[in-house]
Amino acid sequence: MQGQPADPPARPRRTRRPGGHPVRLRHHRQPPPLLGPSSSPELPSPSPKACPPAALAGRALCPGRPLRGPAVPPAKTHADSRTPPGTADPLTGPDGWGPATTPAGPFRLVPVQVERDLPLLGRWMNDPAVAAYWELAGPLSRTSRHLRRQRADGGHSLPFLGVLAGRPMSYWEVYRADLDPLARHYPARPHDTGIHLLIGGETDRGRGLGSRLLTAVTDLVLDRRPLCTRVVAEPDLRNIPSVASFLSAGFRFFAEVDLPTKRAALMIRDRVPHDPS
């Protein structure tokens, strides 16, 4: 062709790898530039989750009928860290609790024997002053069922007769509050111990015995149970003498709680005196 040399230079060939494959140029996507401190986008700080207030409810403590029936599980609290039921430390050694010295004489907690003590306890439960809060009036079989449930609770709740100067005059229930349904409804701590109490004879009421015996029993609980840091109770708010007895025995008012059958005062006595500040 005119204008072209007779022998045009040969087209340069692609360089080959030793293995015979041609070297190809590939376009690699460049990494994005690193963001410096001044150009970092601000991320919104996560907002803390609001903690719902703990529901306050529980079973009736001194004096009053223990709550029965299913409870709605609330949010987990410190009580959920307790030892699982079946492996937890039961109320060990209560046969040795006492005697305690009180201004009214030596006092001892004696484990209830249903066959022996049912007639006496049934009579107390049918006293109108007691029945108004415990709601166990009626045939002895009703009281018997209640006592047997206490004794069948795996050692986590134990019924006692309170014997003052050799005379049975009160009924007590001492139980592991942190293993009880009550623990679902207040900020329980491991080994919290609860108390139920009734003064049986009319002549023993109204003369300050309640607060003296509560002081003695609470001292026994804290002395015999070194892992227990608090004793709890929740008398009916209508029972002014009972609330006053707990206050006189060193308990502090914690909260008013709405229970299925009453409005109660949740009372706590701390091993170490509580600092309100």
C-alpha positions in Angstrom: 0.0 0.0 0.0 1.2 3.5 -0.8 2.6 5.5 2.0 3.5 2.5 4.1 6.9 0.9 4.2 7.3 -2.4 2.4 8.3 -4.2 5.6 6.3 -2.6 8.4 7.6 -3.2 11.9 6.2 -6.3 13.6 3.5 -5.7 16.4 5.0 -6.1 19.8 4.0 -9.2 21.5 2.8 -9.6 25.1 5.3 -10.7 27.5 4.7 -14.2 28.8 5.3 -15.8 32.2 7.7 -18.6 32.3 4.7 -20.9 32.3 3.4 -19.6 29.1 0.5 -17.5 30.4 0.4 -13.9 29.3 0.8 -11.1 31.9 -2.4 -9.1 32.1 -3.0 -5.8 33.7 -5.9 -5.8 36.2 -7.5 -2.7 37.6 -7.7 -3.1 41.4 -10.3 -1.0 43.3 -8.4 1.4 45.5 -9.2 1.2 49.2 -11.2 4.1 50.6 -9.1 6.8 52.3 -8.7 6.3 56.0 -10.8 8.7 58.1 -8.8 10.8 60.4 -9.9 11.8 63.9 -11.3 15.0 62.6 -13.4 13.4 59.9 -14.8 10.5 61.9 -18.6 10.4 61.7 -20.3 10.8 65.1 -22.3 7.8 66.1 -25.3 8.3 68.4 -24.7 7.1 71.9 -26.9 4.2 72.8 -29.6 5.3 75.3 -29.6 3.3 78.5 -32.6 1.0 78.9 -35.1 2.2 81.5 -35.3 -0.1 84.5 -38.8 -0.7 85.4 -39.6 -0.4 89.1 -39.7 -3.8 90.9 -43.1 -5.0 91.6 -43.8 -5.2 95.3 -46.0 -8.0 96.4 -45.6 -11.2 98.4 -47.1 -13.6 100.8 -48.6 -12.4 104.1 -46.3 -12.3 107.0 -47.0 -11.8 110.7 -49.8 -12.0 111.1 -51.7 -13.1 108.0 -52.5 -16.0 105.8 -49.5 -17.0 103.6 -50.3 -16.3 99.9 -51.1 -19.3 97.7 -51.6 -19.7 94.0 -49.4 -18.9 91.0 -47.4 -15.7 90.8 -46.6 -13.8 87.7 -42.8 -13.9 87.2 -41.4 -10.3 87.2 -38.1 -9.1 86.0 -35.1 -10.8 87.4 -33.7 -9.3 90.6 -30.8 -10.1 92.9 -33.0 -13.0 94.2 -32.6 -14.9 91.0 -28.9 -15.5 91.8 -29.9 -17.7 94.7 -29.0 -21.4 94.8 -31.5 -23.5 92.8 -34.2 -25.2 95.0 -33.3 -28.7 96.1 -29.6 -27.8 96.6 -30.0 -24.6 98.7 -29.2 -24.6 102.3 -32.4 -25.3 104.3 -33.2 -24.0 107.7 -30.8 -26.2 109.6 -30.5 -26.6 113.3 -33.7 -24.9 114.5 -34.2 -27.5 117.2 -31.3 -25.8 119.0 -32.6 -22.3 118.7 -33.0 -21.2 122.3 -33.6 -20.7 125.0 -33.4 -17.0 124.6 -33.5 -14.7 127.6 -36.3 -12.2 127.6 -37.8 -9.9 130.2 -40.7 -12.2 130.4 -38.6 -15.4 131.0 -36.8 -17.9 128.9 -38.2 -18.4 125.4 -37.7 -21.3 123.0 -38.9 -22.2 119.5 -40.1 -25.8 119.5 -40.8 -27.5 116.1 -44.5 -28.2 115.6 -45.7 -31.8 115.8 -49.1 -31.8 114.0 -50.7 -34.7 116.0 -49.6 -33.2 119.3 -50.2 -29.5 118.6 -53.2 -29.4 116.3 -55.9 -29.0 118.9 -54.1 -26.0 120.5 -53.3 -24.4 117.1 -56.8 -25.0 115.8 -58.2 -23.2 118.8 -56.0 -20.2 118.2 -56.9 -20.1 114.5 -60.6 -19.9 115.4 -60.1 -16.9 117.7 -61.7 -14.0 115.8 -58.7 -11.7 116.5 -56.4 -14.2 114.8 -58.9 -15.4 112.1 -59.2 -11.8 110.8 -55.7 -12.0 109.5 -54.7 -15.7 109.2 -58.0 -16.8 107.6 -57.6 -20.4 108.8 -60.7 -20.6 111.0 -62.8 -23.7 110.6 -62.3 -27.4 111.1 -59.0 -28.7 112.3 -58.4 -30.3 108.9 -57.9 -26.8 107.5 -55.2 -26.0 110.0 -53.7 -29.4 109.6 -53.3 -28.9 105.8 -51.6 -25.6 106.4 -49.1 -27.1 108.9 -48.3 -30.1 106.7 -47.6 -27.8 103.8 -45.1 -26.0 105.9 -43.4 -29.2 107.0 -43.3 -30.5 103.4 -41.5 -27.5 102.0 -38.1 -29.1 101.9 -36.7 -27.4 105.0 -37.3 -24.0 103.6 -40.2 -23.2 105.9 -40.6 -24.5 109.4 -43.5 -24.1 111.9 -42.8 -23.6 115.6 -44.5 -23.3 118.9 -43.2 -20.4 120.9 -42.7 -21.6 124.5 -42.3 -18.9 127.1 -41.2 -20.1 130.6 -42.4 -23.6 129.7 -45.8 -22.5 128.4 -46.8 -22.7 124.7 -48.2 -19.2 123.9 -47.4 -18.3 120.3 -47.1 -19.8 116.8 -44.2 -19.0 114.4 -43.2 -19.7 110.9 -39.6 -19.2 110.0 -38.7 -19.5 106.3 -36.2 -18.8 103.6 -37.6 -15.7 102.0 -35.2 -15.8 99.2 -36.5 -19.3 98.2 -40.1 -18.3 98.6 -42.5 -16.8 96.0 -42.1 -13.6 98.0 -38.6 -13.2 96.5 -40.2 -12.5 93.1 -41.7 -9.4 94.5 -39.1 -7.5 96.4 -35.3 -7.1 96.0 -34.4 -10.3 98.0 -30.9 -11.2 99.0 -29.5 -14.7 99.4 -30.5 -16.2 102.8 -33.1 -13.5 103.6 -35.3 -15.1 106.4 -39.0 -14.3 106.9 -41.1 -14.6 110.0 -44.8 -15.1 110.6 -46.1 -14.8 114.1 -49.3 -14.9 116.1 -49.9 -14.6 119.8 -52.3 -17.3 120.8 -53.8 -16.4 124.2 -55.8 -13.2 124.7 -54.1 -12.6 128.0 -50.7 -12.5 126.3 -51.7 -9.7 123.9 -51.5 -6.0 124.4 -48.7 -6.0 127.0 -45.6 -5.6 124.9 -44.8 -9.3 124.6 -44.9 -9.2 120.8 -42.0 -6.8 120.4 -39.9 -8.6 123.0 -40.4 -12.0 121.4 -39.8 -10.6 117.9 -36.5 -9.2 119.2 -35.5 -12.5 120.7 -36.4 -14.6 117.6 -34.8 -12.2 115.2 -31.6 -12.3 117.3 -31.7 -16.1 117.2 -32.1 -16.1 113.4 -29.2 -13.8 112.9 -27.1 -15.6 115.4 -27.8 -19.1 114.1 -27.7 -18.2 110.4 -24.5 -16.3 109.7 -25.2 -15.9 106.0 -28.5 -14.2 106.7 -28.1 -10.4 106.6 -31.8 -9.5 106.9 -35.1 -10.7 108.5 -38.3 -9.6 106.7 -42.0 -9.4 107.6 -45.1 -7.8 106.2 -47.9 -7.3 108.7 -51.3 -6.1 107.5 -51.4 -2.3 107.5 -54.7 -2.5 109.4 -53.0 -4.3 112.3 -51.5 -1.3 113.9 -50.3 -3.2 117.1 -48.5 -5.7 114.9 -46.7 -3.0 112.8 -45.8 -1.2 116.1 -44.4 -4.4 117.5 -42.1 -4.8 114.5 -40.9 -1.2 114.7 -40.2 -1.7 118.4 -38.2 -4.8 117.7 -35.8 -3.0 115.4 -37.5 -3.5 112.0 -37.7 -0.6 109.6 -40.5 0.2 107.3 -39.5 -0.5 103.7 -42.6 0.0 101.6 -46.4 -0.5 101.4 -47.2 -3.5 99.2 -50.4 -4.5 97.6 -51.0 -8.3 98.2 -53.8 -10.4 96.8 -55.7 -10.3 100.1 -54.5 -7.1 101.8 -52.3 -4.0 101.8 -49.2 -4.7 103.9 -46.2 -3.0 105.4 -43.0 -4.6 104.2 -40.7 -4.5 107.2 -36.9 -5.3 107.3 -34.5 -5.7 110.1 -30.9 -5.6 109.0 -28.0 -7.4 110.7 -26.0 -4.2 110.3 -28.1 -1.2 111.2 -29.4 0.5 108.1 -28.0 3.9 107.3 -30.9 6.0 105.8 -28.4 8.4 104.3 
